[in-house]
Amino acid sequence: MPASPTAGTPQANDTVHLRLSMRNDGGPFWQTNAVIASVSGRTVVLDGFDRQVSASVTELRPMGSGRWSLDWEIKTRP
């Protein structure tokens, strides 16, 4: 029997609910789901966009077994 993943540790094929918001704009303007393609050290690679993107494991918040949330704030140009 394979060892179970450590609770609270992102694994490949886990789902990430991603929310993007503008600074000082009062909430997310875009939400989507992505899949963790791989985990390497403290970095995850997310798949489900037009290209893969990386994020720090410390940015992920647990939402249940195999599910995570990620909030990214976008800065506006001056």
N, C-alpha and C positions, 0 to 999 in steps of 0.2 A: 504494500500500500504506500503511495507517495506521501511525503511529508506535507502537511497542510501549510499554506502560506501564513506568515506571521500576521496576526491581527494588526491592522493599522499600517500595513505596508502595501503600497501599490504594486500590482502585478500586471504583466502583459495580458491583454484582452479585457482588462477592467474598463468600465465606462466612466467618462468624465463629462459632467454637465458644465459647460463653459459659459460664463456671462461676461460680456464686455460693456463697460460704461465709460462715459466721458467724465473727466474731473469736474466736480461741482455741478453736475447735470441732474442729479436726483434719481439715479437708478440705471439699470441696464437698458441698452438700446438694441442689443442683439444677443440672442442665446442660441446655443446649439449643443449637440453632443459629439464627442470624439471618443476614440478608443486608444488606450495605451498600447503602442506598438512594441515598445521595449523599455526596460528599466536598466540604467547603468549608473551605479553608485547613487548619487543624490539627484539624478536627472532622469526624467521620463521623456520619451518621444511620443507625441500625439499624432494619430493618423485620422483622417476624415476631412481634411481640407484639401486645397489644390496642391499642397506640399506638406511634408511633415514638419512639425514645429516642436521645440523642446521647452520644457518647463522644469522648475525646481520642485522636487518632492515636497519641500517645505511649504509650497504654495497650495498644495492640495488639501482639501478638508474632507474627512470621511462622511459619507451619506448612507452607509450600509454596506453589506457584504458585496465587494466587487464594484462599488459605486463611489465616485468622488465628485466634488465640486471645485471649480477653479474660477476665481473672479480676477479679471484683468482690467485695470484702469488705463484708458487711452488718454494721452496728453494732447491738447489742441495746439496748433501752431499759433504763435503770437500775432 
